[in-house]
Amino acid sequence: MALRGRTILCLTAVSAALMAVPLPVQAAPKHLAPVPPATLALMAARTMAPSAPVLLRAYKQESEIEVWKRAADGRFVHLKTFPICRWSGQLGPKTRNGDRQAPEGFYSVASRQLNPNSAYYLSFDVGYPNAYDRAHGGTGSALMVHGTCSSAGCFAMTDRQVGEIYALVRDALAGGQAAFQFQAFPFRMTARAMARHRTDRHIAFWRQLKEGSDRFEATGREPLVGVEGGRYTFSPYPDPAVEALAVARRGEEEARIQALVEGGVEAVRTTYADGGQHPSFTAILKRAQVLGATMSAAAVASTATVTGATAYAPVGAAAASPFASFIVPAGFGDVSRPEALPLAGREVVVIPARRRPPPPIHPIQVAAAFVPLPMIETEPSPFSRLRLAEEPSRLTLAASPEPARPRFLTAKFAVVR
C-alpha cells in the first residue's frame, strides 16, 4: 500500500505539472516548424546560410545520419549527426520488395518526396529504386527516413529528430536546391573497414560506394554520380584542382587497404538478426525495460494518465509501468522487433589476424651493418702480474690523452702496501 500511495502521488504530481505547462496559442504545423535556434547558431558559426544546400549521409553499422550543409566557400561542411533509432535488415543493398533491407547507394530527394502527412510523424522518400537498383532488378518502394522507431527497410528516427531533419531539408529545397543527395553506406567507408570486410559477398559493390565517399571527403563537393553497365560511375569535377584532390585521395586509400591486408588484418563478416539501432537508444530502452519489470502490479494498475510519451515493452511481455513512459522519450512509438536488437552487429572472424613477418634484410645491408673496428694494441694484462687474490690493490682508470685516436680507458693496478 505504501508503494501504491507513493506511485499515485508521483504520477499525480507529474500530471499536474504537465497540465500546468501553457500550450502555444497558435503552434505551427509540424511540417512548418522552424529549425531549432541552437542549430541555427551552429550554421552561423560555420558560415552556412539557413537556405544553403544540404547533403545527408547514413551509416547502418554506426546507426547514424549526418547532415552536411554547404558553407560560404562552396564546400559541404558537417553540421550535425543524428543517431538512428531503428533500421532493419543486414549490411548490404536492398534488392527486392519485402526483404526488410534498408537501401545502400546514392539517391536524390526532391521536394515532391517530402511527406508532411506521414503516418510516422514526418518523412521523406530517399528515392529507392534508383538507376543502379533498377539495373539490378531491384523492387520495392517507399523507403523513408521517418519518425517512430519502427523499420521495415527504412531509417527510423524519433519524432523530434525527424522534425529537425525535415526542417533542414525543407529550407534547403525552398532556398533553390533542386534535390539533395542522400548517401547510404553499410559503415563508415574507411580503409580499415574495407580491409576487414574484404571477403564479404558485397565487397565489389562497396568498393563502388567507397569511391564516391572518398571523392566527397577529399573535396567537400557532391560526387557527380552516374550508372553505366550496372555500376556506379563518378564524373570528374569541372575544376582540375578539385579533381586532383579526389584522385589523390583514391590512391592513398587504395594503398592503405593494401597495406592493412598485407599486414595481416583480420577479415570479418558482420551479422544482424534484423538491423540495429544506435547504442544510446538501446541503453534507454534497456533502462525502461528494467524499471518496468521491477514495478509492482499496484503501480501498473494506477489510473493516472500520462501524455506525450510512449512506454516500451518487448513483444509478449507485460505492459511497461507508467514510470517507463518517463524514461522513454516521446516519439519512440512502437519499436520494431526489439527481440532482434541484442543480436545486432555480431562479428564473425573469417580470416584470423596474423602478425606481419619482419621484412628481409638485403645482403648489402648486412655487409654495411658489420663494419670491422680498428685493432688496438695493448700491454699484457695487469692481472697476470698482480697477486690480487693475496694482496689488497688499487685500480686507477684514466682516459686516453690522445684525441686523434679512439678513446678508451687504461687501467693501472698497484699493490697497496
C-alpha positions in Angstrom: 0.0 0.0 0.0 2.9 2.4 0.8 4.3 1.8 -2.7 1.0 2.4 -4.3 0.5 5.6 -2.4 3.9 6.9 -3.5 3.3 5.9 -7.1 -0.1 7.7 -7.3 1.4 10.8 -5.6 4.3 10.9 -8.1 2.0 10.4 -11.1 -0.5 13.0 -9.9 2.3 15.5 -9.4 3.8 14.9 -12.8 0.3 15.0 -14.4 -0.3 18.3 -12.7 3.0 19.7 -13.9 2.2 18.6 -17.5 -1.2 20.3 -17.3 0.4 23.5 -15.9 2.6 24.0 -18.9 0.9 26.6 -21.2 0.4 25.5 -24.7 1.3 27.8 -27.6 -1.7 29.8 -28.7 -1.0 29.2 -32.4 1.5 26.4 -32.7 3.0 26.0 -36.2 2.1 22.8 -38.1 4.8 20.2 -37.5 5.9 20.3 -41.2 6.4 24.1 -40.9 8.2 24.1 -37.5 11.4 26.2 -37.7 14.9 24.9 -37.3 15.9 24.9 -33.6 17.8 28.1 -32.5 20.8 26.0 -31.4 21.1 24.5 -34.9 20.8 28.0 -36.5 23.7 29.1 -34.2 25.8 26.2 -35.5 25.1 27.3 -39.0 26.2 30.8 -38.3 29.4 29.7 -36.6 30.2 27.6 -39.8 29.3 30.3 -42.3 26.2 28.5 -43.6 23.1 30.2 -44.7 19.9 28.6 -43.5 18.7 28.1 -47.1 22.0 26.7 -48.3 22.0 23.2 -49.9 22.2 20.1 -47.8 23.6 16.6 -48.2 22.8 13.6 -45.9 24.9 10.5 -45.2 23.6 7.4 -43.4 25.7 4.6 -41.9 24.0 1.3 -40.9 26.7 -0.2 -38.7 27.2 3.0 -36.7 23.4 3.8 -36.8 23.9 7.5 -37.6 22.7 10.0 -40.1 24.9 13.0 -40.8 23.6 16.3 -42.1 26.1 18.3 -44.2 25.5 21.8 -45.4 27.2 24.0 -48.0 29.3 26.8 -46.5 30.3 30.1 -47.9 33.4 28.7 -49.6 31.3 26.2 -51.7 32.3 23.1 -49.7 29.9 20.9 -47.8 30.7 21.0 -44.0 29.4 18.7 -41.4 26.6 20.3 -39.4 25.0 17.6 -37.1 24.9 13.9 -36.5 21.6 12.2 -35.5 21.5 8.7 -34.0 19.2 6.3 -35.8 16.5 4.8 -33.6 15.9 1.7 -35.8 17.0 0.3 -39.2 16.2 -3.2 -40.4 17.8 -6.0 -42.4 21.6 -6.7 -42.9 24.6 -4.8 -44.2 24.2 -4.8 -48.0 21.9 -3.3 -50.7 18.2 -3.7 -50.9 17.3 -6.0 -53.8 13.6 -6.9 -53.6 10.3 -5.9 -52.0 9.8 -7.4 -48.6 13.5 -8.2 -47.8 13.4 -5.6 -44.9 16.7 -4.2 -46.3 17.4 -0.5 -45.8 19.0 0.7 -49.1 22.6 1.5 -49.8 23.8 3.8 -52.5 23.5 7.3 -53.9 20.0 8.7 -54.0 18.3 12.0 -54.9 15.5 13.6 -52.9 13.3 16.4 -54.3 10.5 18.4 -52.7 7.8 16.1 -54.1 9.4 13.3 -51.9 8.7 15.1 -48.7 5.6 13.8 -46.8 4.2 16.3 -44.3 1.2 14.0 -43.7 3.2 10.8 -42.8 1.7 8.2 -40.5 5.1 8.3 -38.9 5.0 11.9 -37.9 7.1 13.3 -40.8 9.0 11.6 -43.6 10.7 11.8 -46.9 11.3 9.1 -49.5 15.0 8.5 -50.2 14.4 7.6 -53.8 14.8 3.9 -54.0 15.0 2.3 -56.5 17.5 4.5 -58.4 19.1 3.7 -61.7 21.6 1.3 -60.1 18.9 -0.6 -58.3 16.7 -0.8 -61.4 19.7 -2.1 -63.4 19.9 -5.0 -60.9 16.2 -5.7 -60.9 15.6 -4.1 -57.5 12.0 -3.9 -56.4 10.3 -2.1 -53.6 9.2 1.5 -52.9 8.5 4.0 -50.1 11.9 3.6 -48.4 11.8 6.5 -46.0 13.5 8.5 -43.3 10.7 8.9 -40.8 9.6 9.2 -37.2 8.6 6.4 -34.9 11.3 3.7 -34.1 9.8 1.0 -36.4 11.5 -0.1 -39.6 10.8 -2.5 -42.4 13.5 -1.1 -44.7 13.5 2.5 -43.6 15.8 4.7 -41.4 13.5 5.3 -38.4 14.2 8.3 -36.1 12.4 9.7 -33.1 9.7 12.3 -33.9 11.9 15.1 -32.6 14.8 14.1 -34.7 12.9 13.7 -37.9 11.2 17.0 -37.3 14.6 18.8 -37.2 15.9 16.9 -40.2 12.7 17.6 -42.1 13.0 21.3 -41.4 16.7 21.4 -42.5 16.0 19.8 -45.9 12.7 21.7 -46.4 14.5 25.0 -46.0 17.3 24.0 -48.4 14.8 22.9 -51.1 12.8 26.0 -50.6 16.1 28.0 -51.0 16.6 26.8 -54.5 18.3 23.3 -54.2 16.5 21.2 -56.8 17.2 17.9 -54.9 19.6 16.9 -52.2 21.9 13.8 -52.3 21.2 11.0 -49.8 24.3 8.8 -49.4 23.6 5.4 -47.7 26.5 3.2 -46.6 26.9 -0.1 -44.7 29.5 1.5 -42.4 31.9 4.4 -42.4 34.0 3.7 -45.6 37.4 3.8 -44.0 40.3 1.8 -45.3 40.3 -0.4 -42.3 36.6 -1.2 -42.6 37.1 -2.2 -46.2 40.1 -4.4 -45.4 38.2 -6.1 -42.6 35.2 -6.8 -44.9 37.3 -7.8 -47.9 35.7 -11.3 -48.1 32.1 -10.2 -47.9 29.9 -11.0 -50.9 29.0 -7.3 -51.3 32.6 -6.1 -51.4 32.6 -5.3 -55.1 29.5 -3.1 -54.6 31.0 -1.5 -51.5 34.2 -0.6 -53.4 31.9 1.5 -55.8 30.4 3.2 -52.8 33.8 3.9 -51.3 34.9 5.7 -54.5 32.0 8.1 -54.2 32.6 8.5 -50.5 36.3 9.3 -51.0 35.6 11.9 -53.6 33.2 13.7 -51.3 35.5 13.5 -48.3 38.5 14.7 -50.3 36.8 17.7 -51.8 33.7 18.6 -49.8 31.8 18.5 -53.2 28.8 16.3 -54.0 30.1 13.4 -56.2 28.8 13.5 -59.7 27.1 10.1 -59.8 26.1 8.1 -62.8 25.3 4.5 -63.6 26.9 2.6 -66.6 26.9 -1.1 -67.2 25.3 -1.8 -63.9 28.0 0.1 -62.0 28.2 3.4 -60.2 30.4 5.9 -62.1 31.7 9.2 -61.0 32.4 12.0 -63.5 35.4 14.3 -62.9 34.8 17.6 -61.2 34.9 20.5 -63.5 37.7 22.2 -61.5 41.0 20.4 -62.2 42.4 21.3 -58.8 39.3 19.7 -57.1 39.6 16.6 -59.3 43.2 16.3 -58.4 42.3 16.1 -54.7 39.8 13.3 -55.4 42.3 11.3 -57.4 45.0 11.7 -54.8 42.6 10.5 -52.1 41.6 7.4 -54.0 45.3 6.5 -54.5 46.0 7.0 -50.8 43.0 4.9 -49.6 43.8 2.0 -52.0 47.4 2.0 -50.7 46.1 1.9 -47.1 43.8 -1.0 -47.8 46.6 -3.0 -49.4 48.9 -2.3 -46.5 46.3 -3.4 -44.0 45.7 -6.7 -45.9 49.4 -7.4 -46.3 49.9 -6.6 -42.7 47.6 -9.4 -41.6 44.4 -7.5 -40.5 41.6 -10.0 -39.8 38.7 -10.4 -42.2 35.2 -10.4 -40.7 31.5 -10.8 -41.5 29.0 -8.7 -39.5 25.7 -10.3 -38.9 22.3 -9.0 -37.7 19.1 -10.7 -36.7 17.1 -7.8 -38.1 19.0 -4.5 -38.3 20.0 -2.4 -35.3 19.9 1.0 -33.6 22.3 3.5 -32.1 23.7 2.4 -28.7 22.2 5.4 -27.0 18.7 4.3 -27.8 19.5 0.7 -26.8 20.6 1.9 -23.3 17.4 3.9 -22.9 15.1 1.0 -23.8 17.0 -1.3 -21.5 16.6 1.0 -18.6 12.9 1.3 -19.4 12.5 -2.4 -19.6 14.3 -3.0 -16.2 12.3 -0.3 -14.5 9.1 -1.6 -15.9 9.9 -5.1 -14.7 10.6 -4.0 -11.2 7.4 -2.1 -10.6 4.6 -3.7 -8.7 1.2 -4.6 -10.1 -0.3 -1.9 -8.0 1.8 0.8 -9.7 0.9 -0.5 -13.1 -2.8 -0.5 -12.2 -2.7 3.2 -11.3 -5.4 5.1 -13.1 -3.3 8.2 -13.6 -2.9 9.3 -17.2 0.4 10.3 -18.7 0.6 12.0 -22.1 3.3 12.9 -24.5 5.4 9.8 -24.0 5.5 6.1 -25.1 6.1 3.2 -22.9 8.2 0.3 -24.2 7.6 -3.4 -23.6 9.0 -6.4 -25.6 6.6 -8.4 -27.7 4.9 -10.9 -25.4 5.9 -9.2 -22.2 3.7 -7.5 -19.7 2.9 -3.8 -20.2 5.6 -1.5 -19.1 4.9 0.6 -16.0 3.9 4.2 -16.1 7.4 5.1 -14.9 8.8 3.6 -18.2 7.0 6.3 -20.1 9.1 8.9 -18.4 12.3 7.2 -19.4 11.5 6.5 -23.0 11.1 9.9 -24.7 8.1 10.9 -26.7 8.3 9.9 -30.4 9.7 6.4 -30.0 6.4 4.8 -30.9 6.3 1.0 -31.4 9.9 -0.2 -31.6 10.0 -2.9 -34.3 11.3 -6.4 -33.4 13.0 -5.4 -30.1 14.0 -9.1 -29.6 16.4 -8.8 -32.5 18.4 -5.9 -31.0 20.6 -8.0 -28.7 21.8 -9.9 -31.8 22.7 -6.8 -33.8 26.2 -6.3 -35.1 27.9 -9.6 -34.3 31.3 -10.0 -36.0 32.3 -13.4 -37.3 36.0 -13.7 -38.0 36.5 -15.3 -41.4 40.3 -14.9 -41.6 42.2 -14.5 -38.3 44.6 -11.7 -37.8 48.3 -12.6 -38.3 51.5 -11.0 -37.3 53.3 -9.4 -40.2 56.7 -11.0 -40.7 59.7 -8.7 -40.5 61.0 -7.5 -43.9 64.0 -9.5 -45.1 67.5 -7.9 -44.7 69.2 -7.2 -48.0 72.8 -8.7 -48.4 74.2 -5.2 -48.9 72.6 -4.0 -45.7 74.1 -7.0 -43.9 77.5 -6.1 -45.2 77.1 -2.5 -44.3 75.9 -3.3 -40.8 79.0 -5.1 -39.7 82.0 -2.7 -40.1 85.3 -4.1 -38.8 86.8 -2.0 -36.0 90.5 -1.0 -35.9 92.8 -3.2 -33.9 94.2 -1.6 -30.7 97.4 -2.9 -29.3 97.6 -3.2 -25.6 100.1 -4.2 -23.0 99.8 -7.6 -21.3 97.0 -7.7 -18.8 98.0 -6.3 -15.4 96.1 -9.2 -13.9 98.9 -11.5 -15.0 101.4 -9.6 -12.8 99.5 -8.9 -9.6 98.6 -11.3 -6.8 95.1 -9.8 -6.4 93.7 -12.7 -4.5 96.5 -12.5 -2.0 97.2 -8.7 -1.5 95.0 -5.6 -1.5 95.3 -3.5 -4.6 94.1 -0.2 -6.1 92.7 0.3 -9.6 93.2 3.6 -11.4 91.3 4.5 -14.6 92.3 7.3 -17.0 91.0 8.4 -20.4 93.3 8.3 -23.4 95.1 11.7 -23.7 95.3 11.4 -27.5 92.1 12.9 -29.1 93.1 11.8 -32.6 93.0 8.2 -31.7 89.9 6.2 -30.5 89.1 6.9 -26.9 89.5 4.0 -24.4 90.3 3.6 -20.8 93.7 2.5 -19.4 93.8 0.6 -16.2 96.7 0.5 -13.8 96.9 -1.7 -10.7 99.0 -1.0 -7.8 99.5 -3.2 -4.7 98.6 -1.4 -1.5 101.4 -1.6 1.0 
